Amino acid sequence: MDMVINKVVIVGAGPAGLGVASLLNQTTIDYVVLDKKEIGSSFLAWPKNMEMITPSFPSNAFGQLDLNSICESTSPAFSLNKEHLTGEEYVEYLTFVKNHFEINVQIDTEVKEVFKQDGGWVLETNRGLFFCKYLIWAAGEFQNPQIRNIAGAEHCLHSSLIKYPDEMEGNDFVVVGGYESGVQLAFDLIKANKKVTLINPSEIDDISTSDPSKILSPYTYPKYSKIRHSPLYTEVIGTVKSVSKRENVYLLQLEDGTVIKTESRPICATGFSLVRPPIVELVTYREDGNPLLHEESDEFFGHQNIYLSGPSVRHDNHIFCFIYKFRQRFGVIAEDILRKEDCDEEDISSLVKQWKRSGMYLSDLSCCGDECVC
């Protein structure tokens, strides 16, 4: 069988995959980006009212890259003249980037199996075999919703599967999870004059950190402020242990023994996780369930030349789930590949300096985690 050979294969044509590709585009390293659907397909699947919670602003000319940019000299705010983009609008920006920089992308190519062979990686796809020396996994998370530690989770509906919240049948809903997706969903349902009981392990407005990866973003918090005193809103502090169904009623049992009843299918806004198949056997996990990576290169622990790019990147207590966070690791991956290929040292240094200036390179993590004082 014929095999397509590239030095680098990037799996996923979202911001993580296209972002790394934009840096490799500045080198002589040949690469291809594969996606099983199309560019930014996860964003196209967003609920209709969902928008980027990080604001876009064309501040590039003054040394501050747009928070949602994935490569240098680009800005979603400039491209679309909007601060908080919808999923469809962000795909427009990603497509602009792909076309303008002529990034090599092959869509409708699903990776079914990955295995190591002869100093590289073989990818079995629906369009044949691909071989590469370096594999970058940038498949994202949205297509892998998770409902963990709840017995009877099959009775629940994950929030990401709700495209039109205001058109849902029923008048009384229970939402499990009070972070961005849960609060946004509660806001949309209440706006449609529906009752909502939101269950969260802790108080939603308990602000103990300035890291938006751990608390409600400044974009979502005002929405919470609007609904928290609504007669249609009830907030319960607790952790759901199990969900069962008796006739037409769903029963949610909390760890403290409390039972909450609802006639509508419970909705879990409980987040997402790394798309594991077909690399599940290559991933070692941290205690918190996230992939264990080599800090100096973002390679999967125990393996060489297979990297992770995107929202699942973690190092120590640092969470790189926002675009403006994980894009800072693009240059770390690209530099590691360039050095392994024995590229000219002056060329590498020049590129790294450029990537640092544009916010595409962060290797010293000691600066992460600094809290705001006011």
C-alpha positions, 0 to 999 in steps of 0.5 A, a space after each residue: 500500500 502506498 504511504 504518504 511521507 512527511 517529516 511532521 504530521 499534525 492531527 487536528 485542524 483547529 487552533 492548536 494544530 494550525 497554530 503549530 503549523 504556522 510556525 513550522 511554515 516558517 522553516 524548511 520542515 515539511 508537514 501536513 495537518 490532518 483533520 477527520 472533518 474540516 477546519 475548526 469543526 469543533 467550533 461549528 458544533 458549538 451551541 448557537 449562543 456560545 461565544 469566545 469568552 476571551 475578548 479579541 482586540 487588534 492590539 498586535 501593533 503595540 506588542 500585545 497579540 490578540 488573545 484569540 490569535 493562533 499565529 503572528 500578524 493576525 487578529 480575529 478582532 481585525 478580521 471580523 470586527 468583533 470582540 467575542 466571536 461565535 464558533 462559526 465566526 472563529 472558523 472564518 478566522 481559522 480559514 483566513 489563516 489557513 489560506 493566507 499562510 498557505 498552511 498544508 491541510 488535508 480534511 476528511 482524513 480520520 486517523 484510526 490507528 497510530 503505531 511506532 515503526 522504524 524510527 517514526 510513526 505510522 498513521 492508518 487513516 480512511 485515506 491510506 497510510 501516513 508516515 512521519 518522524 514527528 507526530 503532533 496530537 492537536 485533536 482538541 477536547 470538545 468532541 470528547 465530552 465527559 461525565 465522570 464519577 456519576 453512577 447512571 450517567 447514561 440518564 444524563 445529557 451533556 451540555 455540548 450536545 444542546 445546539 438550541 437551549 431555548 428550544 428545549 422541551 420542558 419548563 424545569 431543568 437541572 444542570 450539573 456543573 457551574 462553570 462556563 458552560 453550566 452558567 451559560 446554559 442556565 442563563 439561556 434557559 432562564 432567558 427562555 422563561 424556564 426554571 433551572 436548578 444548578 448543582 455545583 460542588 462549591 459556591 460559584 461566586 467564591 473568587 479565590 484566584 484570578 486564573 480564569 481557568 479556575 473561576 468564571 470568566 469576566 465575560 460569563 460572571 455578569 450573566 451569572 449575576 443576572 440570573 442568581 436572584 431570579 425566581 426561576 433560578 435555584 442553586 444547590 451546593 453539592 456533588 452528584 453521586 448518582 442519577 436514576 430514573 423511575 417512570 418519568 422522573 429522574 432522581 439525582 442523589 448528592 453525596 450528602 444524601 439529598 435527592 433532587 427530582 426532575 422530569 427533564 433529563 439532567 444536563 451535565 456541564 462537566 467539561 471535556 477531556 483529551 481525545 484519546 483514541 487512537 493514542 490511548 496506549 501512548 498516554 501516561 496520566 497525572 494524578 488529576 487525570 490529565 496527560 503527563 508531559 515532558 516539560 521541556 518539549 510537551 512530548 508524551 511521557 515515556 515517548 519521543 517525537 510525539 507531542 501534545 498541543 492544545 487545551 489538555 496541556 498541563 505542567 505542575 499546577 498550570 492549566 493551558 486550556 485557553 488559546 492565549 495560554 496553550 499557543 505559548 507552547 507552540 514554539 517549544 514544540 517547533 524548537 524541539 523538532 528543529 534542534 533534533 533535525 540539526 537545523 542552523 543554530 542561528 536560524 533557530 535562535 532568530 525564530 525563537 526570539 521572534 516567537 517570544 516577542 509574539 507570545 508564541 513561546 514560553 519555556 520558563 514556567 516560573 512566571 506562571 501563576 502570579 496572582 493579581 493583587 487588586 
